[in-house]
Amino acid sequence: MDKSSRRVKTSTIYLYLMPGLLIFIFAIIIPLLFSFGISLTDWRGGENFNFVGLENYVKLFNDKVFWDSFVNNLKFIGILMVAQIGLAYLFALFINNKLVKIKEFHRRVIFLPAVLSPILVGLIWKLVYNVDIGFIANIMKNLGMGDNLIYWLDDPNLVIISICISLTWQYVGQFSIIIMAGMQNIDQSVLEAADIDGASGFRKSLNVILPNLKSTIFVCMVLCISGCMKMFDIIFVMTGGGPGRASMVSALYAYETGIKLQKYDYSATISIGIIILSLLLIVFSRTLIREKK
């Protein structure tokens, strides 16, 4: 009786998992295999194509534009990992502080930008940075600094930082919620022991709380890496990869290659390359976390 009931429970579990698994297979696995298949051909649309093997991957390996765009992805990862996760940790400490009231209100307000569409966020910040009618430009003009306006999205040296500011504003709340959830799992006796030992708030946050959040921080790092590697919409709206190719990223390069140039085979190759590089970055970050342990 017990065995049959267990079998029923197991089959029920698989039954509930089946819809999600089917969606994952048809929405992720099959398109991924299809893209990999296209990357091994010279398909440019239509019915005619030839098998070319790894020719597209050899081309990708020697493609300077692809590697330059990947370097821009790395710049976004480096800046946003510090800005988003670092600020999120500080916000989480602040909101979890005993002196802070109406914590639910603060959690909802800080998380609100994360539910906005990246397209909308890009348009908002594009207006903020606009040198004619932008919020920052108007402040500088009112302060008598109209002759020293900063071209945030037109300066190759500032464009990535400018986009990072908008992305930090949008997603810092999401990472704060994740870190606050991780803080709930820290053994309270550890924190109480630190208080008894007379640890200051800074020491407790650095030597007690942070080491116990390594797995949570790793989750945030994975989300940050994956988000930066697939970044497309907000850059497409704000700069289109410009000025020149100063803010060009791998996903936008794949889009231009496939949609504008109609090189579907090479666009698929770029997409597979993005996946491989993303996995390597995640493995590297995981190794880094383990070494610190």
C-alpha positions in Angstrom: 0.0 0.0 0.0 2.8 2.3 0.9 4.7 1.5 -2.2 1.7 2.1 -4.5 1.0 5.4 -2.8 4.6 6.4 -3.3 4.4 5.5 -6.9 1.2 7.6 -7.3 2.9 10.5 -5.6 6.0 10.2 -7.9 3.9 10.0 -11.0 1.8 13.0 -9.9 5.0 15.0 -9.4 6.2 14.1 -12.9 2.8 15.0 -14.2 2.9 18.4 -12.7 6.5 18.9 -14.0 5.6 17.8 -17.5 4.1 21.1 -18.8 7.0 23.2 -17.6 9.5 20.6 -19.0 7.7 20.6 -22.4 7.7 24.4 -22.5 11.5 24.4 -21.7 12.2 21.8 -24.4 10.2 23.6 -27.1 11.1 27.1 -26.1 14.8 26.6 -25.2 16.3 23.2 -26.2 14.9 22.8 -29.7 15.6 26.4 -30.8 19.1 26.0 -29.4 19.7 22.8 -31.4 18.2 24.5 -34.4 20.5 27.5 -34.1 23.5 25.2 -33.7 22.5 23.3 -36.8 22.2 26.6 -38.8 25.6 27.7 -37.6 27.1 24.7 -39.4 25.7 25.8 -42.7 25.8 28.8 -45.0 22.0 29.4 -44.8 21.0 33.0 -45.7 17.2 32.3 -45.9 15.2 30.2 -48.4 15.5 26.6 -49.2 19.1 26.4 -50.4 22.0 25.9 -48.0 25.3 24.0 -47.8 27.0 22.3 -44.9 30.2 24.1 -44.0 31.2 22.5 -40.8 33.1 24.7 -38.4 33.9 27.3 -40.9 31.6 29.9 -39.2 33.3 29.2 -35.9 36.7 29.8 -37.3 35.5 33.1 -38.8 34.0 34.0 -35.4 37.3 33.2 -33.6 39.0 35.8 -35.9 36.2 38.3 -35.9 37.6 41.5 -34.3 34.1 43.1 -34.1 32.8 40.2 -32.1 35.6 40.2 -29.6 35.4 44.0 -29.2 31.7 43.6 -28.5 32.5 40.8 -26.0 35.0 43.2 -24.3 32.2 45.7 -23.9 30.1 42.9 -22.3 32.9 42.3 -19.9 33.0 46.0 -19.1 29.3 46.0 -18.3 29.8 42.8 -16.2 32.6 44.4 -14.2 30.9 47.7 -13.6 27.4 46.3 -12.8 28.7 43.5 -10.6 30.2 46.1 -8.3 27.4 48.7 -8.7 24.3 46.5 -8.6 25.4 43.8 -6.1 27.5 46.2 -4.0 24.7 48.8 -3.7 22.1 46.0 -3.2 24.1 44.7 -0.3 24.2 48.1 1.3 20.4 48.6 0.7 19.7 45.2 2.2 21.7 46.1 5.3 19.9 49.4 5.6 16.4 47.9 5.2 17.1 45.1 7.6 18.3 47.5 10.2 16.2 47.5 13.4 15.9 51.2 13.3 14.2 51.2 9.9 10.4 51.2 10.0 7.8 50.1 7.4 10.2 47.7 5.8 7.6 46.3 3.4 7.2 49.8 1.9 10.9 50.2 1.3 11.1 46.7 -0.2 8.3 47.5 -2.7 9.6 50.9 -3.6 13.1 49.7 -4.3 11.9 46.7 -6.3 9.5 48.8 -8.4 12.0 49.7 -11.3 12.7 46.0 -11.8 9.2 45.4 -13.1 9.5 48.1 -15.8 10.3 47.1 -19.4 13.9 47.7 -20.4 12.6 49.5 -23.4 10.7 52.0 -21.2 13.7 52.4 -18.9 15.9 53.0 -21.9 13.6 55.7 -23.2 13.3 57.3 -19.7 17.1 57.5 -19.3 17.6 58.6 -22.9 15.5 61.6 -22.0 17.3 62.2 -18.8 20.7 62.3 -20.6 19.4 64.4 -23.5 21.5 67.6 -23.8 18.6 69.7 -25.0 15.6 68.8 -22.8 17.2 66.3 -20.4 16.9 66.6 -16.6 20.6 66.7 -16.0 21.1 69.3 -18.8 18.4 71.6 -17.3 20.0 71.4 -13.9 23.4 72.3 -15.4 21.9 75.2 -17.4 20.2 76.6 -14.3 23.5 76.4 -12.4 25.2 78.4 -15.2 27.0 75.5 -16.6 25.3 75.4 -20.0 28.6 75.7 -21.9 29.9 72.6 -20.2 27.1 70.1 -20.9 28.1 66.5 -20.8 27.2 64.3 -23.8 26.5 61.2 -21.8 25.5 58.9 -24.7 27.6 60.5 -27.4 31.0 60.3 -25.7 32.7 56.9 -26.2 34.4 57.2 -22.8 31.1 57.8 -21.0 28.5 55.8 -22.8 29.0 52.5 -21.1 29.1 54.1 -17.6 25.9 56.1 -18.5 24.1 52.9 -19.5 25.3 51.1 -16.4 23.8 53.9 -14.3 20.4 53.2 -15.8 20.8 49.5 -15.4 21.8 49.9 -11.8 18.8 52.0 -11.1 16.5 49.4 -12.6 17.9 46.2 -11.1 19.5 47.1 -7.8 16.2 46.5 -6.1 15.9 43.0 -7.5 19.3 42.1 -6.1 18.5 43.8 -2.8 15.5 41.5 -2.4 17.6 38.4 -3.2 20.2 39.4 -0.7 17.6 40.2 2.0 16.1 36.7 1.4 19.6 35.3 1.9 20.0 37.2 5.1 16.9 35.6 6.5 18.7 32.2 6.4 21.6 33.4 8.5 21.6 31.7 11.9 20.5 34.4 14.4 22.8 32.9 17.1 25.8 33.9 14.9 24.7 37.5 14.8 23.9 37.5 18.5 27.4 36.1 19.2 28.9 38.9 17.2 26.9 41.5 19.2 28.0 39.9 22.5 31.6 40.1 21.3 31.1 43.8 20.7 31.5 43.8 16.9 30.6 47.0 15.3 28.0 47.2 12.5 30.7 47.5 9.9 32.7 44.5 11.3 29.5 42.4 11.6 28.4 43.2 8.0 31.9 42.5 6.6 33.1 39.5 8.7 29.8 37.8 9.7 27.0 38.6 7.3 28.9 38.7 4.0 30.7 35.3 4.4 27.4 33.7 5.1 25.9 35.1 1.9 28.4 33.5 -0.5 25.9 31.3 -2.2 23.4 34.2 -2.4 26.1 36.4 -3.9 26.9 33.7 -6.4 23.3 33.7 -7.5 23.4 37.4 -8.0 26.7 37.1 -9.9 25.1 34.5 -12.3 22.1 36.7 -12.8 24.4 39.7 -13.5 26.6 37.8 -15.9 23.6 36.3 -17.8 21.8 39.6 -17.9 24.9 41.4 -19.3 25.7 38.7 -21.9 22.1 38.8 -23.3 21.8 42.6 -23.0 20.2 44.0 -26.1 17.0 46.0 -25.7 18.1 48.9 -23.5 21.3 49.5 -25.6 19.2 49.2 -28.8 17.0 52.0 -27.5 19.5 54.2 -25.9 22.5 54.1 -28.3 22.0 51.4 -31.0 25.6 50.3 -30.2 27.1 53.8 -30.7 28.7 56.1 -30.8 30.5 54.1 -33.5 30.8 50.7 -31.8 31.6 52.1 -28.3 28.6 50.4 -26.7 28.2 47.5 -29.1 27.5 44.2 -27.3 27.5 40.6 -28.6 23.7 40.2 -28.7 23.3 43.5 -30.6 26.0 42.3 -33.0 24.2 39.1 -33.6 21.0 41.0 -34.3 22.6 43.3 -36.8 24.3 40.4 -38.5 21.1 38.4 -38.8 18.4 41.0 -39.3 20.2 43.8 -41.2 22.7 41.8 -43.1 20.6 38.6 -43.3 23.6 36.4 -42.5 21.5 34.0 -40.5 24.2 31.3 -40.4 26.8 33.7 -38.8 24.2 35.2 -36.5 23.4 31.8 -35.1 27.1 31.2 -34.7 27.4 34.4 -32.7 24.5 33.3 -30.5 26.2 29.9 -29.8 29.4 31.8 -29.0 27.6 34.0 -26.5 26.2 30.9 -24.7 29.6 29.3 -24.5 31.3 32.4 -23.2 28.5 33.0 -20.7 29.0 29.5 -19.3 32.7 30.0 -19.1 32.2 33.2 -17.1 29.8 31.5 -14.8 32.2 28.6 -14.2 35.0 31.1 -13.6 32.9 33.0 -11.0 32.0 29.8 -9.3 35.7 28.8 -9.1 36.4 32.2 -7.7 33.8 31.9 -5.0 35.1 28.4 -4.0 38.7 29.6 -3.8 37.6 32.4 -1.4 35.9 29.8 0.8 
